[in-house]
């Protein structure tokens, strides 16, 4: 039954997808005499934490109950008071916790305070699932850098467009809907300026309800983005143009409403590693990179990418001049290829989604 209640807490936590950044997704279930008496989840930064929402709903019934929560309750003051104090004050007798909070301000301290107050604690139930759910938070809180996902839509023979640059649409509607849901859950969507010039994308999350519109991040070392680009036509203050000392058009872009961020160059290109450090300082916890091939190659081989999502469509494009998803210089020997671990394959409509994690970026906490 413990596992059943923890899975319920994890499902509740997942409801916070796209709403809680920079906090983790947390769900809580209160059980007494084999019956769920209350539950809750964290609905957004600054709002009640999951444990507090569940305790408020339970009221006096919480005394003597068991608490199931996917992450260690906080013990420090942030935007809200410590959850541990509420748990102890409510008379909870047992706390089953999925994983320790990786935040150094909390890690282990919340558990220790519960135990000192006489609350029986059990830690590690469904830990792998708990860490997977909050992989973005784990990466950000332990490194100060955003969790980076690379997304690709390609044909069966590995092409992202025809030889003439046509790419709409390689994948089907269900795959595109999923991508928009993924956009809704990240802090930023990043593309290179060539993608903007060629495809003129909006880079917004459009399908279904989305309370979060991600930052639109354009990597543009020379500020070549057209002032009439679609991303600048709607809510330009949500656009970051990332450039270098080679930019000569920064004032016009700022006047158009965009934010211009200068970083060091690397071989005439934006240094993505420095960009991720800077975005982390600005509170960006996650970035979805959607292209093009040169930017994706830089992300993969510079070591900033954590996860890959390859959507593969049942079609063959062909053509030696047709673009591929990972360009750049590439490697000279197969022994130097970057391996993919924890790979999962599933069908999305008529397309296939291959998900995996880059070996060089595996975090010990989610290994």
N, C-alpha and C positions, 0 to 999 in steps of 0.2 A: 504493500500500500504506500510505503514511503516513496517509491519510484513513481507511482501513479500521481501522487500529489505534487512531486517535483516537476513532472512533465506538464502538469497543469500550470504551475508557476512559470515555466519556460514559455508556454503558449501565451500566457497573459503578458509576460515581458515583451514578447515579439510585437505586441500591439503598439508599442512605443516606437517602432521603426520609423525613422525620418522625423521624429518629434523631440527627441531628448538630448541631442548633441549640445554640449560636449559630455553629457552624462552617460552612464551605461543604461541599457534596457533591463529593468528589474520587475519581476512579478512576485507576488506574495499570496500565500494561501494559509488560512487559519483553520485548524481541524481540532474538533473536540468530541471525544467519545465516538470516533469513526465517522463523523459528519463534518462537512465543510460548513463553517459558520460565517465566513466572510473571506473576501479576496480583494486584491487591488493590484494596480500596476502604475509605474511612473509614466505620467502623461506628457511631461514636458519640463524643460529646465526651469527651475524656480517653483514648480508645482509640487504638491505632496509626493513624498517618496512612496513606493509601493507598500512598505510595511505600515506606514502611517495611515494610508488610505484604508487598508484592511482593518487596522485596529479601530479607526474611527467608525467603520461600518459595524464592527462587532460590538463595540461599547463594552459593557460590563461582562458580556459573555466571553470575552477574551481571556479572563482569568482562568489559569489552568490549561489553556489550549496549547497546541503545538504549532509552530510557525515553519512554513516551508518557503524558502526564498532562494533564488538562483545565484545571488551574490551577497557576500558578507555585508551586514548592515553597517551604515556609516557611524563613526564615532566622533566626527569633527563637525564644527560649524561651517556651513557653506552658505548657500542662499536659504537653507532651511536648517532647523536644529538637528542634533544627532538622533538617528533612529533608535540607536541602542538604548538610550534613556527611556524612550517611549515603550519599548519592548519590555524592559525591566519593570517599569512602572505599571504596565498592564497586567503583570503577573503571569507572563508566558512561562511555561515550565520546560519546554524543549524547543530548540531551534535547529532545523535541518537546513544546511547551507550548501549550495552547489559548488561554489568556488570562493577562495579568498579574493578580496578586492586588491588588485595590483597597485592601486594608488598608495604610495608610501605613507600618506597621512592616515591611512586606514589599515592597511594590510596586517592582519592578525590582531590588531588592537581591539577591533569590535568584538571579535570572538573571545579574546581574553577578558574583556569587561563583562560579557554575558556570563562566562563561566565563573568569574569572581562573584557575581551576584547570585549564583546558584542555578542559572539556567543551563540545562544539559544541552550541549552542542554536538552536532555531527557534521563534519565537513567533507565534501568530495563526492556527494551523490550526483551522478550524471555530470561530472566535472567536464568531460570532453564536450558535451553538448552546450554546457554553460559557457565555456571559453569560446567555442565557435560562434555562439550567438553574439558575444560582445568582443569579437576580434578587433573591431575598430577601436573600441575604448582601450583594450589591452595594449595595442601598438602605440596609441597616442599618449597614454598616461605614463608609459614606461620609457618612451624615447623622445617625446615632444614633437614627433613627426606624424603626419597623416598616414593612415592606412591607404595604400594605393592599389586600385584594381584596374587592370587593362582589359578593355572590351573590344572584341573584333567580330565583325560580321563578314563571312567569306563564303565563296563557293566551295564545292567539294574538291576542286583542284587548287584551292588556296589563292583565289583572286578576290580582291576587294572592289574592283571595278573592271570595266572592259578596257581595251587599248585606247578608246576615245574618252575615257574618264567617266562613263555612265555607271552609276552605282545604285540607282533607285528602281525597285528595291530588291536587294539580294535576299534578305530574310523575309519571312511572312509576318502577318499582322500580330500573331500571338507572341512571337519573339520580340517584336518592336514594343508591344505593350509591356513585356517584362522589363525591357531596358528602361522604359519610362518609370516603372516602379523602382528600379534600382537607382535611377537618378534622384527620385524623390527621397531616397534614404541616405544620400551622401551630401557632404557640405559643398563639394565643388565638382564641376565637369570640365575637363581640360582637353583642348584640341590644339593642333598647330595652325598657324595662319594659312597654310596652303589649303587645309580643309575648309576654312572659312571662305577663302577666295573661290574655291572650286564649287562647293556645295551650298554656301550661304545658309548654314543651319541656325536654328534658334537656340538649341541646347537647353531647352526647358523641359520640365516634367509635365506632360499633358494628359495622359490617360488616367481617368478616375480622379478621386479626391487626393490632393497633395497639399499639405499644409506647409511644406518646405520647398521653396524654389532654390536650387543650388546656385552657388556662385558660378559664373561662366568665365573660365580662365583660358585666355588665348596666348599661346607661346609665339611671340613675334619679335625676333631679335632686332629687326630693322624698322619696326612700325609700318609694315606694308598693308595693314588691314584697311580696307576701303571705309571711308567715313559713312558711306551709305549701307554698310553691312547690316544684315538682319539683327544680329546680336546687339547692335547699337541703337536700333529703332525703338525698342521696348525695354524700359527699366535699365538704362545704361549704367546706372550706379551699381548694379549688380554684376558688372563686367570688370574683370581685371585683365589688362593688357600687360603681359610679362615681357620685358624687353631688356636691352643691354645699352651700353654706351654708343652703339651704332644707330640708335633711334634718333631721327631728326624731326619727328612729327608729334612728339609728346604733348605739346601745348594744345594742339588741335584736338587730340583725343580726349584730353581732360576737359576741354571746352564742350566736347560732345557729351560729356557726363561720365565717361569711363574713368576707372582708377588705373593709373600707370605705375607699375612696379618694376624698378630696375634691379637686375641682379648681374653677377659676373657672367662673362661669356666663357665658353669652352669650345675652342675651335670655331669661333664665330657664331656659335649657337648658345641659347640660354642654358646655363648650368642647372640641370634639373635637381641635382642633389641640394644645391643652395636654395633653389626655389622651394623645395619641400621643407627645409628648415625654416624659411621665412613664413611660409603658410602656417606651419605649426605654431610659430610665435603669435600669429594673428588668430589663433583658435580654430583653425581648420583641421578637423580630425580625420577627414576622409576625402579622397579624390578619385574620380572615375575618369580614366584616360580613354578617349574614344578615337584617337587618330591624329594625324595620319601615320603612314608607315615609318617615316623618319623619327617622329616623336615617340612612337611605340618602341622602336629599336633603341633609342636613347634611354627610355625608361627601363627597359628590360636589362640592357647591358651595363647601365650605370648602377644597377642594384637597388633602385628605389621602389620597384614594383613588388608587391606582395602576392597578388592573386591574378589569375588570368581567367577570362570568360570568352571562349571561342564559340560563336554561333556559326554552325556549318549548314549551308543550304543545299538541297538536293539538285544541284545544277552544275554544269561544266561550262566555264567561260573560255579558257584557253588564251593563247596569245603571249608571246615572249615579252611584249611591251605592256601587258596588263599589270596593274599594281598588285603587290603582295602586302600582307598585313604588317610584316616586320622587315623593314628595309635596312638602311644603313650599310655599313661595311660587312657586317656578319663575321662569322668565324672561319678559320682556315682548316680546322680539323674537327671531326665529330666529337672527339674526346673533350673539346672545349665547349660543347653545347650546354645550355642551362637546363637542368632536369626539372621535371614537374612532379610533385608529390601529391598525395591525397586526392587523386583524380577521381572525378565523378562524371558520369555521362547520363544525360536524360533527354527525352524528346520534348520539344516545345512546338506544338503544332506539327508542321511538316519538317521542321528543322531539328538539328541535334545541337545540344549545348554541352560543351566540354569545359569543366571547371577544375582548376588545380592551383597549387601554390608553388612558387619558385623556390627551389632548394636553397639558393643563396640568401633568401630572405626569411627563412623559417624562424619563427620566434620560439624560444624554448617554452614559453608559457602556453603556446597553442600547438606544440609539436605532437 
